[in-house]
């Protein structure tokens, strides 16, 4: 009987994770698609300003509200598991008050000190316009984060998933339109002031306005969902047998004790990119580079490589929040076997997606960049080199992101903080050496980030193993996906080379990607990298199985 109860739970965990993963990937694809016309409009310099503003925005979100969905999800899940629906709702109310205060204060501070941050910390002064436009989104996102965390605590990922897709669709439309409008405005200012960089700077500011609009729409959507769910939530509260209500003081104390380690570990993990840019800009300025030159190099790295990298990484970033309430419930039940099973599943499915993504990006780097960024031929060889060198970073970042979420779900909130801190210190030492001694330029940033993600991955894996006496199996999680991915990469390259003899780059690239996907899927099934039972756990998995049976790959 106990085993029967576990199976639906495991299936629900994977289905909910798949829903969030699918929505996140769709959102990332939309985000990637609109970045192509945006990048072609802004140029490499404008990409640097736009990315700089967004990196600072993300760092401030981590301090104010980025940890709220995870923290609220964990606290709500704990109380729901005990049947304390009233206390779960009190957590939501306290979290909302916290979000309004923290989000409002930090949005105001970001607007006021935007000039200081961009000019003196990051040495890229003209990013100030984009950052100031983006500041109000910090306040709005804090509210959205609480709503998302509340529903995730009920193991309902659908509101978060739908809101992410809506947010990105709105973002895509307003970002591109406003960027073009403000770029034209910047052109007129550039003629008046004799500074050609004003056009991409104001274009980037127009682009960030799209984020403000999209987050506001997402907030309105989540408020609508909450309003429609209120009758159901009230019914659950009436069935709550507990008479003891937690005080606001206790909830705030528990919330802060939960949030602080998550904030610090997430901040340390993600602050490296902003800090990297500051170190990179200052070192290159000392080596005689102008702002236009180092902004252009960073624009290629952030506006092309990192945009493409974020699509497969979205799987790890969405499986982490879906696994947290599930692991919290398993640990509350003292069911370590169930926790190990969920960790093994989440790691396997993350690697099944990210390993072929990394190898595919490396194999088709030049065709993909030529197809997506036709107007950015300047710096194309550098962009290709960055893509091929940084492919390993996709796999390591995905694994380290997921294992950080797993540790938080297991209640080991201090471990990711310590692990990320150690890795960050070693990362900066290596970055400075590679920039100043070996003069590796942007490749120093890539190799030091690979080293950072590797250290975090190893330390997190050791911490999980110690906590649960857990060992990840290697064959199906790493070896078979890698072998199938190498075959996929070779097939994609051969198909591209054949089609490119008589077809254009875009058509050849599309056929190569389709051939690669087919080759990887066939290889994964042929080498028994995934079972029928596991395929059936995916949404619409029965359709995939039916297709494979017709192809004769499974019985």
C-alpha positions as CSV (number, residue, x, y, z in Angstrom):
1,X,0.0,0.0,0.0
2,X,2.8,2.3,0.8
3,X,4.5,1.8,-2.6
4,X,1.2,2.4,-4.3
5,X,0.9,5.8,-2.7
6,X,4.4,6.8,-3.8
7,X,3.9,6.2,-7.4
8,X,1.2,8.8,-8.0
9,X,3.1,11.2,-5.9
10,X,6.3,10.7,-8.0
11,X,4.3,11.0,-11.2
12,X,2.6,14.2,-10.0
13,X,6.0,15.6,-9.1
14,X,7.4,14.9,-12.6
15,X,4.2,16.0,-14.3
16,X,4.2,19.3,-12.4
17,X,7.9,19.7,-13.0
18,X,7.3,19.0,-16.7
19,X,4.5,21.6,-16.9
20,X,6.8,24.2,-15.4
21,X,9.7,23.0,-17.5
22,X,7.7,23.2,-20.7
23,X,6.3,26.6,-19.9
24,X,9.8,27.8,-18.9
25,X,11.3,26.5,-22.1
26,X,8.5,28.1,-24.1
27,X,9.1,31.4,-22.3
28,X,12.9,31.2,-22.8
29,X,12.4,30.4,-26.5
30,X,10.1,33.5,-26.8
31,X,12.7,35.5,-24.9
32,X,15.4,34.2,-27.2
33,X,13.4,34.9,-30.3
34,X,12.7,38.6,-29.5
35,X,16.4,39.0,-28.5
36,X,17.3,38.5,-32.2
37,X,15.5,41.5,-33.6
38,X,16.4,43.4,-30.4
39,X,20.1,42.6,-30.8
40,X,20.1,43.4,-34.5
41,X,18.5,46.8,-33.5
42,X,20.8,47.7,-30.6
43,X,24.1,46.3,-31.9
44,X,26.8,44.8,-29.7
45,X,27.1,48.0,-27.6
46,X,23.4,48.3,-27.0
47,X,23.3,44.6,-26.1
48,X,25.9,45.3,-23.5
49,X,23.8,48.2,-22.0
50,X,20.6,46.1,-22.1
51,X,22.3,43.0,-20.5
52,X,24.0,45.2,-17.8
53,X,20.7,46.7,-16.7
54,X,19.1,43.2,-16.6
55,X,22.0,41.7,-14.7
56,X,21.8,44.4,-12.0
57,X,18.0,44.0,-12.0
58,X,18.3,40.3,-11.4
59,X,20.8,40.8,-8.5
60,X,18.4,43.2,-6.8
61,X,15.5,40.8,-7.3
62,X,17.6,38.1,-5.6
63,X,17.9,40.4,-2.6
64,X,14.3,41.6,-2.5
65,X,12.1,38.9,-3.9
66,X,13.7,36.3,-6.1
67,X,13.9,33.9,-3.1
68,X,10.3,34.5,-2.2
69,X,8.7,31.9,-4.5
70,X,11.0,29.2,-3.2
71,X,10.7,30.2,0.5
72,X,6.9,30.7,0.4
73,X,6.6,27.4,-1.5
74,X,8.6,25.6,1.2
75,X,6.8,27.1,4.1
76,X,3.3,26.7,2.6
77,X,4.1,23.1,1.6
78,X,5.2,22.2,5.2
79,X,1.9,23.6,6.6
80,X,-0.3,21.9,4.0
81,X,1.4,18.6,4.7
82,X,0.2,19.0,8.3
83,X,-3.3,20.0,7.2
84,X,-2.8,23.6,8.5
85,X,-4.4,25.5,5.6
86,X,-5.1,28.6,7.7
87,X,-1.5,28.9,8.7
88,X,-0.5,28.3,5.1
89,X,-2.6,31.3,4.1
90,X,-1.1,33.4,6.9
91,X,2.3,32.7,5.5
92,X,1.0,34.1,2.2
93,X,-0.2,37.3,3.8
94,X,3.0,37.8,5.8
95,X,5.1,37.2,2.6
96,X,3.0,39.7,0.7
97,X,3.6,42.4,3.3
98,X,7.3,41.6,3.3
99,X,7.4,41.8,-0.6
100,X,5.7,45.2,-0.7
101,X,8.2,46.6,1.8
102,X,11.4,45.0,0.5
103,X,10.4,45.4,-3.2
104,X,9.4,49.1,-2.8
105,X,12.6,50.1,-0.9
106,X,15.0,48.4,-3.2
107,X,13.2,49.6,-6.4
108,X,13.6,53.2,-5.1
109,X,17.3,52.7,-4.1
110,X,18.0,51.1,-7.5
111,X,16.6,54.2,-9.3
112,X,18.5,56.6,-7.1
113,X,21.9,54.9,-7.2
114,X,21.7,53.6,-10.8
115,X,24.3,56.2,-12.0
116,X,26.7,55.2,-9.3
117,X,26.4,51.5,-10.0
118,X,26.9,51.8,-13.8
119,X,29.6,54.4,-13.8
120,X,31.8,53.6,-10.8
121,X,31.2,49.9,-10.2
122,X,30.8,48.5,-13.7
123,X,32.5,51.2,-15.8
124,X,29.7,51.3,-18.3
125,X,28.0,54.6,-17.6
126,X,25.4,54.7,-20.4
127,X,23.6,51.7,-19.0
128,X,22.1,54.0,-16.4
129,X,19.1,54.9,-18.6
130,X,18.1,51.2,-19.1
131,X,18.5,50.5,-15.3
132,X,16.4,53.4,-14.2
133,X,13.6,52.4,-16.5
134,X,13.8,48.9,-15.2
135,X,13.7,49.9,-11.5
136,X,9.8,49.8,-11.0
137,X,9.8,46.2,-12.1
138,X,11.6,45.2,-8.9
139,X,8.6,46.2,-6.9
140,X,6.1,44.5,-9.2
141,X,8.0,41.3,-9.4
142,X,8.1,40.9,-5.6
143,X,4.3,40.7,-5.6
144,X,4.3,38.2,-8.5
145,X,6.9,36.1,-6.7
146,X,4.7,35.6,-3.6
147,X,1.7,34.5,-5.7
148,X,3.8,32.0,-7.6
149,X,5.3,30.6,-4.4
150,X,1.9,30.2,-2.8
151,X,0.5,28.1,-5.6
152,X,3.8,26.1,-5.9
153,X,3.4,25.3,-2.2
154,X,0.2,23.5,-3.2
155,X,2.2,21.7,-5.9
156,X,0.3,23.6,-8.5
157,X,2.8,24.8,-11.1
158,X,0.1,25.8,-13.7
159,X,-0.4,29.4,-12.6
160,X,3.3,30.0,-12.5
161,X,3.8,28.3,-15.9
162,X,1.0,30.2,-17.6
163,X,2.0,33.6,-16.1
164,X,5.6,33.1,-17.4
165,X,4.4,32.5,-20.9
166,X,2.1,35.5,-20.9
167,X,4.8,37.6,-19.4
168,X,7.3,36.7,-22.1
169,X,4.8,37.2,-24.9
170,X,4.0,40.7,-23.7
171,X,7.7,41.3,-23.1
172,X,8.6,40.3,-26.6
173,X,6.1,42.7,-28.2
174,X,6.8,45.8,-26.0
175,X,10.6,45.3,-25.8
176,X,11.1,45.2,-29.6
177,X,8.6,48.1,-30.3
178,X,9.9,50.3,-27.5
179,X,13.5,49.6,-28.3
180,X,13.0,50.8,-31.9
181,X,11.2,53.9,-30.8
182,X,13.8,54.9,-28.2
183,X,16.7,54.0,-30.5
184,X,15.3,56.6,-33.0
185,X,15.1,59.1,-30.1
186,X,18.7,58.3,-29.1
187,X,19.8,58.8,-32.7
188,X,18.5,62.4,-32.6
189,X,20.3,62.9,-29.2
190,X,23.5,61.5,-30.7
191,X,23.4,64.0,-33.5
192,X,22.9,66.9,-31.1
193,X,25.5,65.7,-28.6
194,X,28.0,64.1,-30.9
195,X,28.0,60.8,-29.0
196,X,27.1,57.8,-31.2
197,X,26.6,55.6,-28.1
198,X,23.5,57.5,-27.1
199,X,21.4,55.7,-29.7
200,X,22.1,52.1,-28.4
201,X,21.9,53.4,-24.8
202,X,18.4,54.8,-25.2
203,X,17.4,51.8,-27.4
204,X,18.4,49.6,-24.4
205,X,16.2,51.7,-22.1
206,X,13.3,51.2,-24.4
207,X,13.9,47.5,-24.4
208,X,13.8,47.4,-20.6
209,X,10.5,49.1,-20.5
210,X,9.0,46.0,-22.1
211,X,10.1,44.1,-18.9
212,X,8.2,46.6,-16.7
213,X,5.0,46.2,-18.8
214,X,5.2,42.4,-18.9
215,X,5.8,41.9,-15.2
216,X,2.8,44.2,-14.5
217,X,0.6,42.0,-16.8
218,X,1.9,38.9,-15.0
219,X,0.9,40.4,-11.6
220,X,-2.6,41.2,-12.8
221,X,-2.9,37.6,-14.1
222,X,-1.8,36.1,-10.8
223,X,-4.2,38.4,-8.9
224,X,-7.0,37.1,-11.2
225,X,-6.1,33.5,-10.5
226,X,-5.9,34.1,-6.8
227,X,-9.4,35.7,-6.8
228,X,-10.9,32.8,-8.7
229,X,-9.3,30.3,-6.3
230,X,-10.5,32.1,-3.2
231,X,-13.6,29.9,-2.7
232,X,-11.6,26.7,-2.9
233,X,-9.0,28.1,-0.5
234,X,-11.8,29.1,2.0
235,X,-13.2,25.5,1.8
236,X,-9.8,24.1,2.6
237,X,-9.5,26.5,5.5
238,X,-12.9,25.5,6.9
239,X,-11.8,21.9,6.9
240,X,-8.6,22.8,8.8
241,X,-9.0,21.0,12.2
242,X,-6.1,22.9,13.8
243,X,-7.1,25.6,16.3
244,X,-3.6,27.0,16.8
245,X,-2.8,29.9,14.5
246,X,0.8,31.0,14.1
247,X,1.6,34.6,15.1
248,X,2.8,37.0,12.5
249,X,6.0,37.4,14.5
250,X,6.7,33.7,14.3
251,X,6.0,33.5,10.6
252,X,8.2,36.5,9.8
253,X,11.0,34.9,11.9
254,X,10.7,31.5,10.2
255,X,10.4,33.3,6.8
256,X,13.6,35.3,7.4
257,X,15.5,32.3,8.6
258,X,14.4,30.5,5.5
259,X,14.9,33.4,3.1
260,X,18.4,34.6,4.2
261,X,20.3,31.5,3.4
262,X,18.5,31.1,0.1
263,X,19.1,34.8,-0.8
264,X,22.8,34.6,0.1
265,X,23.4,31.3,-1.7
266,X,21.4,32.5,-4.8
267,X,23.1,35.9,-4.7
268,X,26.6,34.4,-4.5
269,X,25.8,31.9,-7.2
270,X,24.4,34.6,-9.6
271,X,26.4,37.7,-8.7
272,X,29.4,36.4,-10.5
273,X,28.2,37.6,-13.9
274,X,27.8,41.2,-12.7
275,X,31.1,41.1,-10.8
276,X,32.8,39.4,-13.8
277,X,31.7,42.3,-16.0
278,X,33.0,44.9,-13.5
279,X,36.4,43.1,-13.3
280,X,36.5,42.5,-17.1
281,X,35.8,46.1,-17.9
282,X,38.3,47.5,-15.4
283,X,41.1,45.2,-16.5
284,X,40.5,45.8,-20.2
285,X,40.3,49.6,-19.6
286,X,43.7,49.3,-17.9
287,X,45.0,47.4,-20.9
288,X,44.0,50.3,-23.2
289,X,40.6,49.3,-24.5
290,X,37.9,51.9,-25.0
291,X,34.4,51.6,-23.6
292,X,33.1,51.0,-27.1
293,X,35.5,48.1,-27.5
294,X,35.0,46.3,-24.2
295,X,31.2,47.0,-24.3
296,X,31.1,45.4,-27.8
297,X,33.0,42.2,-26.6
298,X,30.7,41.9,-23.6
299,X,27.7,42.5,-25.8
300,X,28.6,39.5,-27.9
301,X,29.1,37.3,-24.8
302,X,25.9,38.4,-23.0
303,X,23.6,39.2,-26.0
304,X,24.4,36.1,-28.1
305,X,26.0,33.2,-26.1
306,X,24.2,33.7,-22.8
307,X,20.8,34.2,-24.5
308,X,21.1,30.8,-26.3
309,X,22.6,29.2,-23.1
310,X,19.6,30.2,-21.0
311,X,17.1,28.1,-23.1
312,X,18.4,24.7,-21.9
313,X,19.2,26.1,-18.5
314,X,15.6,27.0,-18.0
315,X,14.9,23.3,-17.4
316,X,17.2,23.2,-14.3
317,X,15.9,26.5,-13.1
318,X,12.3,25.3,-13.2
319,X,12.8,21.7,-12.0
320,X,14.4,23.2,-8.8
321,X,11.3,24.9,-7.6
322,X,9.1,21.9,-8.5
323,X,11.3,19.5,-6.6
324,X,11.4,21.7,-3.4
325,X,7.9,21.1,-2.1
326,X,8.1,17.4,-3.1
327,X,11.3,16.9,-1.2
328,X,10.0,18.9,1.7
329,X,7.0,16.5,2.0
330,X,9.3,13.4,1.6
331,X,11.6,14.6,4.4
332,X,8.6,15.4,6.6
333,X,7.5,11.8,6.1
334,X,11.0,10.6,6.9
335,X,10.8,8.8,3.5
336,X,14.4,9.0,2.3
337,X,13.8,6.4,-0.4
338,X,11.2,8.6,-2.0
339,X,13.5,11.6,-1.7
340,X,16.4,9.7,-3.4
341,X,14.0,8.6,-6.2
342,X,12.9,12.2,-6.9
343,X,16.5,13.5,-6.9
344,X,17.6,10.7,-9.3
345,X,14.7,11.5,-11.6
346,X,15.2,15.2,-11.7
347,X,19.0,14.9,-12.3
348,X,18.5,12.4,-15.1
349,X,15.9,14.5,-17.0
350,X,18.0,17.6,-16.6
351,X,21.0,15.9,-18.1
352,X,18.9,14.3,-20.9
353,X,18.0,17.9,-22.0
354,X,21.2,19.9,-21.3
355,X,23.9,17.5,-22.6
356,X,22.5,17.4,-26.2
357,X,21.8,21.1,-26.0
358,X,25.4,21.9,-25.2
359,X,26.9,19.5,-27.8
360,X,24.4,20.8,-30.4
361,X,25.3,24.4,-29.8
362,X,29.0,23.6,-30.1
363,X,28.5,21.6,-33.4
364,X,26.3,24.2,-35.1
365,X,27.7,27.4,-33.5
366,X,28.5,29.3,-36.7
367,X,25.3,28.3,-38.7
368,X,23.1,29.1,-35.6
369,X,24.7,32.5,-35.1
370,X,24.5,33.4,-38.8
371,X,20.8,32.4,-38.9
372,X,19.8,34.3,-35.7
373,X,22.1,37.4,-35.9
374,X,22.5,38.2,-39.6
375,X,23.2,41.9,-38.9
376,X,26.0,41.2,-36.4
377,X,28.7,40.0,-38.7
378,X,31.3,42.0,-36.8
379,X,32.8,39.8,-34.2
380,X,31.3,36.6,-35.6
381,X,34.5,34.5,-35.2
382,X,34.7,35.6,-31.6
383,X,31.0,34.7,-31.1
384,X,31.6,31.2,-32.5
385,X,34.6,30.7,-30.3
386,X,32.6,31.7,-27.2
387,X,29.8,29.4,-28.1
388,X,32.1,26.4,-28.6
389,X,34.2,27.1,-25.5
390,X,31.2,27.8,-23.3
391,X,29.2,24.6,-24.3
392,X,30.4,22.8,-21.2
393,X,29.2,25.7,-19.0
394,X,25.6,24.8,-20.0
395,X,25.8,21.3,-18.5
396,X,27.6,22.4,-15.3
397,X,25.4,25.4,-14.7
398,X,22.3,23.2,-15.1
399,X,23.6,20.5,-12.6
400,X,24.8,23.1,-10.0
401,X,21.5,25.0,-10.2
402,X,19.4,21.9,-9.8
403,X,21.5,20.5,-6.9
404,X,21.3,23.9,-5.1
405,X,17.5,23.6,-5.3
406,X,17.7,20.0,-4.1
407,X,19.7,20.9,-1.0
408,X,17.2,23.6,-0.2
409,X,14.3,21.2,-0.5
410,X,16.2,18.8,1.8
411,X,16.3,21.6,4.4
412,X,20.1,22.0,4.0
413,X,20.0,25.7,3.5
414,X,23.5,26.5,4.7
415,X,25.2,24.0,2.4
416,X,24.6,25.9,-0.9
417,X,25.7,29.1,0.8
418,X,29.0,27.7,1.9
419,X,29.6,25.8,-1.4
420,X,28.8,28.9,-3.6
421,X,31.0,31.1,-1.4
422,X,34.0,28.8,-1.7
423,X,33.5,28.5,-5.5
424,X,33.0,32.2,-6.0
425,X,36.3,33.0,-4.2
426,X,38.3,30.5,-6.3
427,X,36.5,31.8,-9.4
428,X,37.6,35.4,-8.9
429,X,41.2,34.4,-8.2
430,X,41.3,32.3,-11.5
431,X,39.5,35.1,-13.4
432,X,42.0,37.7,-12.4
433,X,45.0,35.4,-13.3
434,X,43.5,34.5,-16.7
435,X,42.8,38.1,-17.5
436,X,46.1,39.7,-16.4
437,X,48.7,36.9,-16.6
438,X,47.4,34.9,-19.6
439,X,45.6,37.8,-21.3
440,X,42.7,35.5,-22.4
441,X,40.2,38.4,-22.7
442,X,36.5,37.2,-22.7
443,X,37.7,33.5,-22.6
444,X,39.0,34.2,-19.1
445,X,35.4,34.9,-18.1
446,X,34.1,31.6,-19.7
447,X,36.8,29.4,-18.2
448,X,36.5,30.9,-14.7
449,X,32.7,30.4,-14.9
450,X,33.2,26.7,-15.9
451,X,35.5,26.3,-13.0
452,X,33.0,28.0,-10.6
453,X,30.1,25.8,-11.8
454,X,32.3,22.7,-11.5
455,X,33.3,23.4,-7.9
456,X,29.6,24.1,-6.9
457,X,28.5,20.9,-8.7
458,X,31.1,18.7,-6.9
459,X,30.5,20.3,-3.4
460,X,26.7,20.1,-3.8
461,X,26.8,16.4,-4.9
462,X,29.0,15.6,-1.9
463,X,26.5,17.4,0.4
464,X,23.5,15.5,-1.0
465,X,25.4,12.2,-0.8
466,X,26.1,12.8,2.9
467,X,22.6,13.9,3.7
468,X,20.8,10.9,2.1
469,X,23.6,8.3,1.6
470,X,22.7,9.0,-2.1
471,X,24.7,8.0,-5.2
472,X,23.6,9.1,-8.7
473,X,23.8,6.3,-11.2
474,X,26.0,7.3,-14.1
475,X,25.1,5.2,-17.1
476,X,21.6,6.5,-17.9
477,X,22.1,10.0,-16.4
478,X,25.4,10.9,-18.0
479,X,27.1,8.3,-20.3
480,X,24.2,7.3,-22.6
481,X,23.0,11.0,-23.1
482,X,26.6,12.0,-23.9
483,X,27.1,9.1,-26.4
484,X,23.7,9.8,-28.1
485,X,24.6,13.6,-28.1
486,X,27.9,13.0,-29.9
487,X,26.1,10.9,-32.5
488,X,23.5,13.7,-32.7
489,X,26.2,16.4,-33.2
490,X,27.9,14.5,-35.9
491,X,24.6,13.8,-37.7
492,X,23.6,17.5,-37.5
493,X,26.9,18.7,-38.9
494,X,26.8,16.2,-41.8
495,X,23.3,17.1,-42.7
496,X,24.2,20.8,-42.5
497,X,27.2,20.3,-44.7
498,X,25.2,18.3,-47.3
499,X,22.3,20.8,-47.5
500,X,24.6,23.8,-47.5
501,X,25.9,22.7,-50.9
502,X,22.7,23.7,-52.6
503,X,20.6,25.5,-49.9
504,X,21.0,28.6,-47.9
505,X,22.3,28.8,-44.3
506,X,18.9,29.1,-42.6
507,X,17.3,26.2,-44.4
508,X,20.4,24.0,-43.9
509,X,20.5,24.9,-40.2
510,X,16.8,24.0,-39.6
511,X,17.2,20.6,-41.3
512,X,20.4,20.0,-39.4
513,X,18.7,20.7,-36.0
514,X,15.7,18.5,-36.9
515,X,18.1,15.7,-38.0
516,X,20.0,16.1,-34.7
517,X,16.9,15.9,-32.6
518,X,15.7,12.8,-34.4
519,X,19.2,11.2,-34.1
520,X,19.4,11.9,-30.4
521,X,15.9,10.6,-29.6
522,X,16.5,7.4,-31.5
523,X,19.9,7.0,-29.9
524,X,18.6,7.6,-26.4
525,X,15.9,5.0,-26.8
526,X,18.1,2.5,-28.7
527,X,20.8,2.6,-25.9
528,X,18.0,2.2,-23.3
529,X,18.7,5.6,-21.8
530,X,15.0,6.1,-21.0
531,X,12.3,3.5,-20.3
532,X,8.7,3.3,-21.5
533,X,7.5,3.9,-17.9
534,X,9.5,7.1,-17.7
535,X,8.2,8.3,-21.1
536,X,4.7,7.6,-20.0
537,X,5.2,10.0,-17.0
538,X,5.6,13.0,-19.4
539,X,2.6,15.0,-20.4
540,X,1.4,13.4,-23.7
541,X,4.0,10.6,-23.2
542,X,1.7,8.0,-24.7
543,X,1.8,9.8,-28.0
544,X,5.6,9.7,-28.0
545,X,5.5,5.9,-27.1
546,X,3.0,5.3,-30.0
547,X,5.3,7.1,-32.4
548,X,8.3,5.1,-31.3
549,X,6.4,1.8,-31.6
550,X,5.5,2.7,-35.2
551,X,9.2,3.2,-35.8
552,X,10.0,-0.1,-34.3
553,X,12.2,1.3,-31.6
554,X,10.2,-0.1,-28.7
555,X,7.9,-3.0,-28.2
